[in-house]
Amino acid sequence: MGTTKEKQSPIKSMEARGKNAAKDAAYSPMMERLTRLGYGIKGLIYITIGLLAIQGALGQGKTPADQLGAIRTFSKLPFAQVLLWVVLIGLVSYSLWGVIRAVMDPFHKGTDTDGLLARGGYLISAATYASFVLPTYQLITGGRSGFGSNQPHVVAQIMSLPMGRYIIGAVGVAAIAAGLYQIYLGVESKFEKQFKTYALNAEQYRIAIQIGRFGTIARGVVFAIAGFFFWLAAYYASPSRAQGIDGALNYLDKQPYGLWLMGIVAVGLIAFGIYSLMTGAWFRFKK
């Protein structure tokens, strides 16, 4: 027995040191700076998505109102090369933050059903933002011709697999659930509040939370509509029915009073972007 303990003790000690090193790295000042940058880039992307949606509805632009459309817009600005490198680092940083939220659980979600669902959502968020890294790098290196959403092709490939329709259907249901959950969080003001509250007075904090509520609800509406389109694509075995943020906003625009509906949601996405920028400015780790 003594020999076994002697053999296990160094292993456990190494595991403990490894976990502590990982935790120290995750909560290091450098990681906090990168996380702030990630929130800032996320904010700029959502602000740009909202502006692109409004421009498109007014017939003043044809760039898709989604993440890739926003990144493409950045590539047309002055000092685009430098900006895109910053965006690239921000995307990687926010993806890492998603992994940290899922694995390290800084928000103390726990391991019950709700906690695991929330942490799984963080992983999905990490994967989503990581998927924009390569297209952004392609823009930096001059691959503009191939830049754009390849969503219909990807959906078609997945649906061609065994159980592929069920996978796309599950993605749709998950997006609908995520959207409805975000709407609930916004209405109940239960979304993550990551501000250094001591840096804000009571009125500033109240305004920040109201902006976050409006933005979270708007994003939830978009997610739910996009999820419904993915579910329809699976139900009808029609990959072209799958739509993302741009498709959801176009759907709103075509409804009665669509310009107003889409405009409200687009302004909500801008509000969500502003809230993300504010989070980047006043972010604090929750250990």
Secondary structure as GFF3:
##gff-version 3
##sequence-region A 1 287
A	DSSP	alpha_helix	2	26	.	.	.	ID=ss1
A	DSSP	alpha_helix	29	57	.	.	.	ID=ss2
A	DSSP	alpha_helix	67	74	.	.	.	ID=ss3
A	DSSP	alpha_helix	80	103	.	.	.	ID=ss4
A	DSSP	alpha_helix	113	130	.	.	.	ID=ss5
A	DSSP	alpha_helix	133	140	.	.	.	ID=ss6
A	DSSP	alpha_helix	151	159	.	.	.	ID=ss7
A	DSSP	alpha_helix	164	188	.	.	.	ID=ss8
A	DSSP	three_ten_helix	197	199	.	.	.	ID=ss9
A	DSSP	alpha_helix	202	235	.	.	.	ID=ss10
A	DSSP	three_ten_helix	239	241	.	.	.	ID=ss11
A	DSSP	alpha_helix	245	253	.	.	.	ID=ss12
A	DSSP	alpha_helix	258	282	.	.	.	ID=ss13
###
